[in-house]
Amino acid sequence: MTRPSRPARVVAAALAAGALLATAACAGGSAGSGAAAVSPAAERSPASPSPTAALTGAGAQAALITPADIEDNWQLATDAATWRNTMLVGKVDVAGFLTAKADAGDCQRLLDGLYSDSLLGRAPGASALRGFTSDTARMLYQVGDYGADSLNATLTWLKSLPEKCSQFTATGKNGDKRTIQVVSWQVPNVGDARAALTVTVQGTSDGQPVTYVTDVAMLRIGASGAAVTNGALDAVDHDSTTLAVRNGAQRLKDVLAGKTPAPMPSQFD
């Protein structure tokens, strides 16, 4: 797999701009950051349970992707629950929405959700997350029992953003301006429903121009959902996002069917 090239200045910027990829202090361990556990209860489940079976805590852990599922040089992170990207902090310029000011609220929700890793909302049932790092990139994978209606509403909203928020500006805490662009991209045809975006944020960090690009992909299987956010400086590895969606969907499907997910990625044509 060919990864986007990263000039030396990009890597240097990533190492120097601590505020750009700021990680909050980690208190204790991060849920879901270790190796996925297989639920003994899942092994005792009937061979053909309902495809909309409720996700258990152990099942959510088992449904998390692994480094093998996204290949390349991705490594497990131990502090994923504390990740916060300051480039995503900003107040949307409502005045820029001349004829559809209500859309500004959707764009603000997008920025806030990306910053807090809460685009799927709060899961009333079981949930888990896992993070990965590679070069200047970070990927967060989340899975949980959010409810089919809630997930469908979120997916419908996500699909509307390339039109509502195709390009807008936001002001950071220090008064610096950011330009944000949102486009859709073709997510693999897996699960019961799905949606995907690429969000590009252009601004400054420590007085230097910075471009941060993030893939956002979500899918639903029954009442359970999964979300992938994969972001990096200048360019994002779409292939890794695609693998996370494909293999993550298969793992979640297996767990909901009472099976143990395969230890290596599933093969797709």
SEGUDO-778764 format. One record per residue: x, y, z of N, C-alpha, C in turn; residue in one letter. Coordinates in steps of 0.02 Angstrom, whole numbers, padded with zeros to 5 digits, always signed. Layout:
% SEGUDO-778764
XYZXYZXYZa
...
This chain:
% SEGUDO-778764
+00042-00060+00000+00000+00000+00000+00044+00062+00000m
+00027+00110-00041+00067+00172-00047+00037+00226-00004t
+00075+00251+00043+00052+00305+00086+00069+00372+00055r
+00030+00425+00069+00047+00491+00043+00115+00512+00067p
+00152+00544+00024+00219+00567+00043+00214+00623+00093s
+00262+00626+00140+00262+00677+00192+00330+00710+00191r
+00335+00771+00164+00399+00806+00162+00427+00814+00232p
+00492+00824+00236+00525+00830+00301+00497+00887+00341a
+00476+00941+00306+00450+00998+00343+00385+00981+00378r
+00347+00935+00350+00284+00914+00381+00297+00877+00445v
+00344+00829+00442+00361+00792+00502+00389+00838+00556v
+00431+00885+00534+00459+00932+00583+00404+00974+00614a
+00357+00995+00573+00301+01035+00599+00261+00995+00649a
+00252+00930+00635+00213+00889+00680+00247+00881+00747a
+00314+00876+00746+00350+00868+00809+00353+00933+00848l
+00354+00989+00813+00362+01053+00847+00296+01081+00870a
+00242+01070+00833+00178+01101+00849+00140+01058+00899a
+00160+01061+00961+00127+01022+01013+00055+01040+01021g
+00038+01104+01009-00031+01126+01018-00076+01098+00964a
-00048+01082+00907-00088+01057+00852-00119+00990+00868l
-00078+00943+00890-00102+00877+00907-00097+00867+00982l
-00125+00914+01019-00119+00912+01092-00155+00852+01120a
-00123+00818+01166-00153+00762+01200-00160+00780+01273t
-00221+00778+01298-00233+00795+01367-00199+00745+01412a
-00184+00765+01474-00151+00720+01520-00194+00659+01531a
-00163+00601+01530-00200+00538+01536-00202+00518+01609c
-00261+00512+01636-00269+00492+01705-00288+00418+01706a
-00241+00375+01726-00255+00304+01726-00254+00277+01656g
-00286+00219+01645-00286+00186+01580-00343+00211+01538g
-00339+00200+01472-00391+00218+01425-00431+00157+01407s
-00497+00161+01412-00540+00105+01395-00530+00085+01324a
-00521+00021+01313-00516-00004+01245-00449+00006+01212g
-00398+00028+01248-00334+00042+01217-00290-00019+01212s
-00306-00072+01251-00265-00132+01249-00289-00181+01197g
-00265-00243+01202-00285-00295+01155-00358-00312+01164a
-00393-00325+01109-00464-00341+01112-00475-00407+01148a
-00523-00407+01194-00539-00468+01230-00598-00503+01198a
-00598-00569+01199-00653-00608+01171-00699-00627+01228v
-00763-00615+01219-00812-00628+01271-00827-00702+01276s
-00818-00733+01337-00838-00803+01346-00912-00812+01331p
-00952-00761+01349-01024-00766+01337-01038-00771+01262a
-00997-00735+01222-01008-00737+01150-00996-00807+01123a
-00946-00843+01152-00931-00910+01129-00987-00959+01146e
-01026-00942+01198-01081-00986+01217-01146-00967+01183r
-01145-00914+01142-01205-00891+01109-01229-00940+01058s
-01295-00941+01041-01320-00984+00989-01286-00970+00923p
-01288-01018+00878-01252-01012+00814-01282-00958+00771a
-01348-00947+00775-01380-00899+00731-01426-00852+00769s
-01398-00807+00811-01439-00760+00848-01466-00706+00802p
-01509-00664+00829-01536-00609+00789-01480-00564+00765s
-01483-00541+00701-01430-00496+00676-01430-00429+00711p
-01482-00414+00749-01486-00351+00786-01476-00363+00861t
-01440-00415+00878-01427-00430+00948-01393-00371+00982a
-01407-00363+01047-01377-00307+01084-01303-00320+01093a
-01265-00266+01089-01192-00269+01097-01175-00268+01171l
-01136-00317+01194-01113-00319+01263-01047-00282+01270t
-01027-00270+01332-00963-00237+01343-00905-00277+01314g
-00905-00343+01327-00852-00385+01300-00857-00388+01224a
-00918-00387+01198-00927-00388+01125-00900-00325+01093g
-00911-00267+01125-00885-00204+01099-00809-00206+01095a
-00777-00234+01147-00704-00240+01146-00681-00285+01089q
-00717-00342+01080-00698-00389+01027-00709-00360+00958a
-00756-00313+00951-00771-00283+00886-00722-00230+00865a
-00679-00207+00911-00630-00156+00894-00579-00183+00844l
-00559-00142+00797-00508-00163+00749-00440-00166+00783i
-00393-00200+00750-00325-00208+00774-00277-00178+00722t
-00213-00170+00739-00165-00146+00689-00164-00188+00626p
-00176-00254+00633-00176-00298+00574-00233-00281+00527a
-00287-00254+00553-00345-00238+00512-00334-00177+00468d
-00286-00134+00486-00274-00074+00445-00204-00075+00414i
-00166-00129+00428-00102-00140+00395-00055-00080+00403e
-00007-00074+00357+00042-00021+00356+00080-00018+00422d
+00097+00042+00447+00139+00049+00506+00101+00074+00567n
+00037+00061+00570-00003+00085+00626+00014+00048+00691w
+00018+00088+00745+00034+00061+00811-00021+00078+00860q
-00034+00034+00907-00084+00048+00959-00063+00107+01002l
-00110+00149+01019-00098+00205+01065-00131+00190+01132a
-00100+00214+01185-00127+00200+01252-00167+00259+01281t
-00168+00315+01245-00200+00375+01272-00255+00403+01226d
-00285+00359+01185-00332+00382+01134-00392+00419+01163a
-00415+00400+01222-00473+00431+01252-00461+00504+01270a
-00398+00525+01272-00382+00594+01292-00363+00638+01232t
-00362+00612+01172-00341+00651+01114-00386+00711+01102w
-00355+00768+01090-00393+00828+01071-00350+00868+01022r
-00378+00887+00966-00342+00924+00914-00364+00997+00916n
-00319+01042+00935-00338+01112+00942-00355+01147+00877t
-00335+01117+00820-00355+01146+00756-00431+01142+00745m
-00464+01099+00783-00536+01090+00777-00575+01133+00826l
-00540+01174+00865-00573+01219+00911-00586+01286+00876v
-00648+01307+00873-00663+01370+00841-00738+01385+00841g
-00754+01449+00836-00824+01470+00832-00840+01486+00759k
-00890+01452+00733-00908+01460+00663-00933+01530+00650v
-00911+01560+00595-00931+01627+00575-01002+01624+00545d
-01051+01639+00587-01121+01636+00565-01135+01685+00509v
-01101+01742+00511-01113+01794+00460-01096+01769+00390a
-01055+01718+00386-01037+01691+00321-01093+01651+00288g
-01145+01634+00326-01201+01596+00299-01257+01646+00282f
-01254+01674+00222-01297+01729+00203-01370+01710+00200l
-01386+01651+00172-01456+01633+00162-01479+01574+00203t
-01434+01539+00235-01452+01479+00274-01413+01478+00339a
-01428+01526+00382-01391+01533+00444-01399+01473+00490k
-01454+01436+00483-01464+01377+00524-01409+01325+00511a
-01381+01327+00449-01328+01279+00433-01266+01291+00475d
-01256+01351+00500-01198+01366+00542-01198+01321+00604a
-01257+01307+00630-01263+01263+00688-01239+01193+00673g
-01254+01169+00613-01231+01102+00593-01155+01101+00586d
-01127+01154+00559-01054+01157+00551-01020+01162+00619c
-01050+01198+00666-01023+01202+00733-01026+01133+00767q
-01081+01099+00757-01088+01031+00785-01035+00985+00758r
-01019+00992+00693-00967+00951+00663-00899+00964+00696l
-00880+01028+00701-00816+01044+00732-00812+01020+00804l
-00865+01033+00842-00866+01014+00913-00863+00938+00920d
-00900+00902+00876-00900+00830+00879-00833+00799+00861g
-00799+00829+00812-00733+00805+00793-00683+00817+00850l
-00687+00875+00881-00641+00891+00935-00650+00843+00994y
-00712+00829+01012-00726+00789+01071-00736+00715+01055s
-00729+00696+00992-00738+00626+00970-00807+00600+00991d
-00858+00642+00980-00926+00624+01002-00977+00630+00947s
-00956+00621+00884-01003+00628+00828-01059+00576+00831l
-01046+00518+00859-01099+00467+00865-01146+00480+00923l
-01130+00528+00965-01171+00541+01023-01152+00496+01081g
-01195+00493+01131-01183+00451+01190-01217+00383+01180r
-01179+00330+01190-01208+00263+01183-01245+00243+01246a
-01311+00229+01242-01347+00207+01302-01327+00135+01320p
-01299+00099+01273-01276+00031+01286-01201+00027+01290g
-01174-00032+01276-01102-00043+01281-01065-00004+01227a
-01003+00015+01242-00961+00050+01193-00888+00040+01209s
-00845+00051+01160-00773+00045+01169-00738+00086+01116a
-00675+00104+01128-00636+00141+01079-00564+00118+01081l
-00529+00131+01025-00459+00113+01020-00425+00163+00973r
-00364+00182+00989-00327+00229+00948-00265+00199+00918g
-00243+00229+00862-00183+00206+00826-00144+00267+00803f
-00079+00260+00798-00037+00314+00771+00008+00287+00717t
+00025+00331+00669+00071+00313+00615+00100+00377+00587s
+00165+00386+00593+00198+00448+00571+00163+00507+00605d
+00135+00554+00566+00101+00612+00595+00025+00601+00598t
+00002+00539+00587-00070+00526+00583-00095+00494+00648a
-00159+00505+00660-00194+00474+00716-00261+00447+00691r
-00277+00387+00713-00342+00358+00697-00377+00337+00761m
-00441+00354+00766-00482+00333+00823-00539+00290+00796l
-00548+00232+00826-00602+00187+00806-00648+00177+00866y
-00713+00189+00857-00762+00182+00910-00817+00135+00888q
-00844+00097+00935-00900+00052+00921-00945+00052+00982v
-01011+00046+00970-01056+00046+01026-01128+00033+01006g
-01170+00022+01056-01242+00011+01047-01276+00079+01056d
-01288+00113+00999-01316+00181+01001-01391+00182+00986y
-01418+00127+00960-01488+00125+00940-01495+00141+00866g
-01535+00101+00831-01542+00109+00758-01569+00178+00739a
-01620+00202+00774-01649+00267+00757-01599+00324+00765d
-01562+00323+00820-01513+00374+00832-01458+00372+00779s
-01435+00312+00762-01382+00305+00712-01406+00328+00644l
-01467+00311+00626-01494+00332+00561-01498+00408+00557n
-01519+00439+00612-01523+00513+00613-01454+00544+00606a
-01405+00514+00639-01337+00540+00634-01309+00532+00564t
-01321+00475+00533-01297+00462+00465-01330+00510+00415l
-01395+00522+00423-01430+00570+00380-01401+00640+00387t
-01387+00659+00449-01357+00725+00462-01287+00729+00430w
-01248+00676+00439-01180+00676+00412-01181+00684+00336l
-01228+00650+00303-01232+00654+00230-01252+00724+00206k
-01283+00763+00248-01305+00830+00229-01249+00882+00233s
-01195+00866+00267-01144+00916+00281-01104+00940+00220l
-01090+00897+00170-01053+00924+00112-01090+00980+00077p
-01156+00983+00083-01194+01038+00054-01199+01096+00103e
-01216+01081+00166-01225+01133+00216-01160+01167+00235k
-01107+01128+00237-01043+01153+00263-00986+01143+00213c
-01001+01153+00149-00950+01140+00098-00887+01180+00110s
-00895+01244+00129-00838+01286+00150-00862+01340+00197q
-00828+01347+00253-00846+01398+00302-00784+01418+00341f
-00790+01471+00379-00734+01495+00420-00753+01491+00494t
-00701+01484+00535-00710+01482+00607-00652+01520+00639a
-00665+01547+00699-00614+01585+00735-00591+01546+00796t
-00526+01536+00801-00498+01499+00857-00495+01542+00920g
-00472+01512+00975-00469+01547+01038-00424+01608+01036k
-00372+01605+00995-00325+01661+00991-00344+01711+00937n
-00404+01703+00910-00427+01749+00859-00404+01732+00788g
-00367+01678+00781-00344+01658+00714-00401+01626+00675d
-00401+01638+00611-00454+01613+00567-00436+01545+00538k
-00486+01502+00534-00477+01437+00501-00528+01432+00444r
-00507+01403+00390-00552+01388+00334-00563+01313+00333t
-00626+01294+00333-00643+01222+00336-00682+01203+00273i
-00662+01148+00243-00696+01121+00185-00720+01050+00201q
-00780+01034+00178-00810+00968+00191-00833+00938+00125v
-00808+00879+00110-00829+00843+00049-00847+00772+00068v
-00889+00741+00028-00907+00671+00039-00859+00626+00001s
-00854+00563+00021-00817+00514-00017-00851+00447-00011w
-00836+00402-00057-00871+00338-00062-00846+00289-00010q
-00887+00278+00041-00869+00229+00092-00885+00159+00066v
-00846+00108+00087-00861+00040+00065-00933+00020+00080p
-00962-00019+00037-01032-00039+00043-01039-00096+00093n
-01035-00079+00157-01039-00128+00210-01090-00105+00262v
-01115-00152+00302-01163-00134+00354-01231-00120+00325g
-01277-00098+00369-01345-00082+00348-01351-00011+00322d
-01308+00033+00344-01307+00103+00321-01238+00131+00337a
-01219+00183+00299-01152+00210+00306-01147+00280+00278r
-01096+00317+00296-01082+00384+00270-01010+00401+00284a
-00981+00445+00242-00911+00464+00251-00898+00534+00225a
-00854+00570+00259-00833+00637+00241-00758+00643+00245l
-00732+00694+00210-00663+00716+00222-00666+00790+00240t
-00638+00807+00297-00639+00876+00323-00568+00904+00321v
-00559+00961+00287-00494+00993+00282-00496+01060+00319t
-00450+01069+00366-00446+01130+00406-00380+01164+00390v
-00384+01227+00368-00324+01266+00352-00320+01325+00400q
-00263+01333+00432-00254+01388+00479-00182+01395+00498g
-00169+01416+00559-00100+01424+00583-00091+01390+00650t
-00030+01369+00664-00011+01342+00728+00058+01368+00744s
+00065+01403+00801+00129+01435+00819+00152+01482+00764d
+00105+01516+00732+00121+01564+00681+00137+01535+00613g
+00135+01469+00607+00151+01437+00544+00088+01410+00510q
+00083+01415+00443+00024+01389+00409+00021+01313+00416p
-00039+01288+00429-00048+01217+00440-00112+01194+00405v
-00110+01136+00375-00169+01104+00347-00178+01036+00380t
-00237+01026+00408-00252+00962+00441-00312+00931+00406y
-00304+00867+00386-00356+00832+00348-00380+00772+00388v
-00446+00764+00391-00475+00709+00430-00528+00672+00389t
-00522+00606+00385-00576+00564+00360-00623+00549+00417d
-00688+00551+00403-00739+00532+00452-00784+00481+00418v
-00789+00421+00446-00831+00369+00417-00872+00336+00472a
-00935+00323+00459-00980+00291+00507-01020+00237+00472m
-01038+00186+00511-01080+00133+00485-01126+00107+00539l
-01180+00076+00517-01228+00046+00564-01241-00026+00545r
-01243-00070+00596-01266-00138+00588-01316-00151+00644i
-01379-00158+00625-01431-00164+00676-01433-00101+00718g
-01431-00109+00784-01432-00052+00829-01362-00030+00849a
-01311-00062+00822-01242-00046+00840-01210-00006+00784s
-01163+00035+00803-01129+00077+00755-01055+00081+00768g
-01017+00102+00717-00945+00111+00723-00926+00175+00687a
-00875+00208+00712-00851+00270+00682-00775+00269+00678a
-00749+00295+00622-00678+00301+00611-00662+00374+00599v
-00614+00402+00634-00586+00467+00617-00511+00457+00607t
-00487+00477+00549-00418+00466+00530-00390+00532+00505n
-00346+00564+00544-00322+00630+00527-00247+00635+00526g
-00222+00682+00484-00150+00692+00478-00136+00760+00449a
-00074+00782+00454-00053+00845+00424-00049+00838+00348l
-00076+00886+00313-00071+00893+00240-00111+00842+00200d
-00107+00779+00216-00142+00728+00178-00161+00670+00223a
-00215+00636+00206-00239+00580+00246-00235+00516+00205v
-00223+00461+00239-00217+00396+00206-00287+00365+00200d
-00320+00377+00142-00388+00352+00132-00390+00276+00132h
-00337+00243+00110-00335+00170+00109-00342+00141+00179d
-00310+00172+00227-00315+00148+00296-00386+00157+00323s
-00417+00213+00305-00486+00224+00326-00532+00171+00296t
-00521+00156+00232-00562+00105+00199-00554+00037+00231t
-00492+00018+00247-00481-00046+00281-00514-00047+00350l
-00510+00008+00386-00542+00011+00452-00617+00001+00447a
-00648+00031+00396-00720+00024+00387-00738-00048+00368v
-00703-00075+00318-00718-00142+00294-00708-00195+00348r
-00649-00196+00377-00634-00247+00426-00670-00235+00492n
-00682-00172+00509-00721-00157+00568-00792-00181+00562g
-00822-00172+00503-00891-00195+00491-00895-00271+00498a
-00845-00306+00472-00845-00379+00476-00838-00402+00548q
-00795-00369+00586-00787-00388+00657-00851-00376+00696r
-00883-00319+00684-00946-00304+00719-01000-00354+00699l
-01004-00369+00635-01053-00418+00611-01043-00486+00644k
-00980-00507+00649-00964-00571+00681-00985-00571+00754d
-00968-00519+00789-00985-00515+00860-01060-00518+00871v
-01098-00481+00831-01171-00481+00838-01202-00548+00820l
-01165-00588+00781-01189-00655+00763-01164-00708+00813a
-01132-00686+00867-01107-00733+00917-01043-00767+00898g
-01007-00740+00849-00944-00771+00827-00884-00733+00854k
-00827-00765+00853-00764-00733+00871-00733-00704+00808t
-00720-00638+00806-00690-00608+00745-00624-00641+00727p
-00611-00647+00662-00549-00676+00639-00490-00633+00662a
-00433-00663+00679-00376-00624+00703-00342-00582+00650p
-00352-00599+00587-00322-00561+00532-00377-00530+00490m
-00361-00480+00449-00412-00446+00409-00448-00494+00363p
-00513-00482+00353-00551-00519+00304-00528-00499+00234s
-00535-00544+00186-00514-00529+00118-00574-00505+00078q
-00563-00453+00040-00617-00424+00000-00593-00422-00073f
-00640-00431-00118-00625-00427-00190-00619-00355-00210d
